[in-house]
């Protein structure tokens, strides 16, 4: 069975698009108004046992962008992401998402002093 990385990204995009009050992008179109969420990057470690199905531990990073005054909007959207993804079954077209967990959320003010960024780190175990 092929790598489930693309199927995972598609499933995350679909779940988030259906669950959030902000749009979700892999590539943000120029001129898109705030707030929005981006699928930023993924890091995969091979955790396959000596015998058995191929297994990976994936860290998937999402960013939330807002120009709302203060951190309230970013924190609200971070919470929506956690509600949509933490410990939920995520069906994939290729492979299986054995576990989906929100392991970290952050908020910070960007150097321009006006834009806020939130980030959510997911730990996803896949098997195929």
Buried (B, 14 or more C-beta within 10 A) or exposed (E): EEBBBEBBBBBBBEBBBEBBEBBBBEEEEEEEEBBBBBBEEBEBEEEEEEEEEBBBBBBBBBBBBBEBEEBEBBBBBBBBBBEBBEEEEBEBEBBBBBBBBBEEBEBEEEEEEEBBBBBBBBBBBBBB
